[in-house]
Amino acid sequence: MKNKKWLQIMALAMSLPSTIFIAVWGAMQLTKMGILTRNQSMALFLVIICSLLFLMVYYAYRRKN
């Protein structure tokens, strides 16, 4: 592969839509089972998505040179 240093960032970016789907589904299931409240499940979803976005920016910044 010609640009190997961007592979990890591209993998995170490509997995983002499926991660959003699974995080929403998992949060809904935990709310239905009564394990988490609605606010806790929304917070869990936001933490998952924000951590993925942070990792993409972090890896891109580290490998920009």
N, C-alpha and C positions, 0 to 999 in steps of 0.2 A: 504494500500500500504506500502510496506516495506521501501522504500527509498523516503519518501514524500518530503524531502527538495529539491530534484532535479526535481520535477514535473514542476515547472515554466520554468526551463531551457530547459527541453525536449519539452515543449509546444512551446517555441520560435523556437527551432531547427526544429521541425516538420512543423511549419507554414512558414518557410523560403522559400521553393520552390514556394508555392502559392503566397506569398507576392511578390516575384520577378516577377512572371508572371503578377500579377495585377498592380504592379508599372510600369512595362514596357508598358503594355497596356494603363494605365491611362496617362502616359507621352506622348505616341504616339497620343492619342486622344486630349490631350490639345495642342499638337503641330499642329495637323491637323486643329483644330478650330481656331488657331491663338492666343490663349491665352498666350502661352509660346513660346519662341524661342527654337531651338534645344539644345543650350547650357544650357538653364535654365532647360529644361526637363531632360537632362542628370544629371545635378547637383541635381535635386529633387530625381531622382532615386538613386544616390549615397548616398545622405543623409539618405534616408529611409533604405537602406541596411546597411550602416555603423552604424546607430543607433540600428538596430536589433542585429548586431554582437557585438556592445558595450554592450548592455543589457545582452546578453548571457554571455559574459566574466565577467561583473560586478556581475551578480547573482551567477555565479559559484565561483567567488573569495569570495563573501560574505558568501557562504554556504559551503566552502571547509572543515571546521572543524566539 
